[in-house]
Amino acid sequence: MNHAELQRMTEERTRDAEVLLAGGRGAFAYYVAGYAVECALKACLLKRMVLTGWVFDENAKRVDECRTHDFSTLIKIAGMQAELNQMEAASTPEGVEFRANWKVVKEWAVTSRYDEKSEAEARKLVAAITDEPNGVMIWIRNYW
């Protein structure tokens, strides 16, 4: 899967989560919303690979780490940790709102597909991802 495909899939999965929520399918909407974030972070990771060529250096063994579903690991590998730390430390109203949204999003795990998430939990996750202007997806798009 290439960079453009991951970006497209991110947008599609975000819309899918919204449609699933509207149709009363909260548990699956929750999973799909998190999957959208994973796709977005992997698009950021691919961009970094292309821009820096790090995939070919002595740290190339880190390529296997890219197969993760863990958002914190993907942010680290994509070179976005300092930016995330800065956003989390911001005391502005925007920073406070982003921090609250990130707290919700980082709780997602690929294993959530086996969980019975409530519609309220799904709505909270989708909102944390898509919130304008401080949703997590808005922030991620700055780096993809």
C-alpha positions in Angstrom: 0.0 0.0 0.0 1.4 3.4 -0.9 1.1 6.8 0.6 -1.8 8.0 -1.5 -3.7 4.8 -0.9 -3.3 5.2 2.9 -4.5 8.8 2.7 -7.5 7.7 0.7 -8.2 4.8 3.1 -8.0 7.2 6.0 -10.7 9.4 4.6 -12.9 6.4 3.6 -12.6 4.8 7.0 -13.4 8.1 8.8 -16.6 8.4 6.7 -17.3 4.7 7.3 -17.2 5.2 11.0 -19.6 8.2 10.8 -22.0 6.1 8.6 -21.8 3.2 11.0 -22.6 5.4 13.9 -25.6 6.9 12.1 -26.8 3.3 11.5 -26.6 2.3 15.1 -23.4 0.2 14.7 -21.4 1.8 17.5 -19.1 -1.1 18.3 -17.9 -1.5 14.8 -17.8 2.3 14.3 -15.4 2.5 17.2 -13.0 0.0 15.6 -13.2 1.6 12.1 -12.5 5.0 13.5 -9.4 3.8 15.2 -8.3 2.0 12.0 -8.6 5.4 10.2 -6.1 6.9 12.6 -3.8 3.9 12.1 -3.9 4.4 8.3 -3.2 8.2 8.8 -0.2 7.5 11.0 1.2 4.9 8.5 0.9 7.5 5.8 3.0 9.8 7.9 5.5 7.0 8.4 5.7 6.4 4.7 6.3 10.1 4.0 9.2 10.1 6.5 10.7 7.1 4.9 10.6 8.8 1.5 11.9 12.1 2.8 14.7 10.8 5.0 15.6 7.4 3.4 15.9 6.0 7.0 14.7 2.7 5.7 18.1 2.1 4.1 20.3 3.2 7.0 21.6 1.1 9.9 18.3 1.4 11.7 16.5 -0.5 8.9 15.7 -3.2 11.4 13.0 -0.8 12.6 11.0 -1.6 9.4 9.5 -4.5 11.3 8.3 -2.1 13.9 6.1 -0.5 11.2 3.8 -3.4 11.3 2.4 -2.3 14.6 -1.1 -1.1 15.3 0.0 0.9 18.4 -0.4 4.7 17.9 2.4 5.7 20.2 4.9 3.5 18.4 3.7 4.7 15.0 4.1 8.4 16.1 7.6 7.7 17.4 8.7 5.9 14.2 7.1 8.6 12.0 9.2 11.2 13.8 6.2 13.0 15.3 6.9 12.5 19.0 8.4 16.0 19.6 5.4 17.6 17.9 3.0 15.4 20.0 4.8 16.3 23.2 4.5 20.0 22.2 0.8 19.7 21.6 0.2 17.9 24.8 2.1 20.5 26.8 0.3 23.5 25.2 -1.7 25.4 27.8 -3.8 27.3 25.2 -7.5 26.4 24.8 -6.5 24.6 21.6 -3.9 22.5 23.4 -6.3 21.6 26.2 -8.9 20.4 23.7 -6.3 18.5 21.6 -5.0 16.8 24.8 -8.5 15.7 25.7 -9.0 14.4 22.2 -5.7 12.5 22.1 -6.5 10.9 25.5 -9.6 9.4 24.0 -7.9 8.3 20.7 -4.8 6.7 22.3 -7.1 4.3 24.2 -8.0 2.6 20.9 -6.4 -0.8 20.3 -6.7 -3.2 17.3 -8.2 -5.7 19.7 -11.2 -3.4 20.1 -12.8 -5.3 17.2 -13.5 -8.0 19.8 -15.0 -5.5 22.4 -18.5 -4.5 22.8 -18.1 -0.7 22.7 -21.1 1.4 23.3 -22.5 4.0 20.9 -21.5 6.7 23.4 -17.9 5.4 23.3 -17.9 5.3 19.5 -19.3 8.9 19.3 -16.7 10.1 21.7 -13.9 8.5 19.6 -15.2 9.8 16.3 -15.6 13.3 17.7 -12.0 13.2 19.1 -10.8 12.3 15.7 -12.8 14.6 13.6 -13.3 17.6 15.9 -12.7 20.9 14.1 -10.1 22.4 14.6 -8.5 20.3 17.4 -9.3 16.8 16.4 -6.5 14.3 16.2 -6.9 13.7 12.5 -6.5 17.4 11.8 -3.2 17.3 13.6 -2.0 14.2 11.9 -2.8 15.6 8.4 -0.1 18.3 9.1 2.5 15.5 8.8 1.3 13.3 6.0 
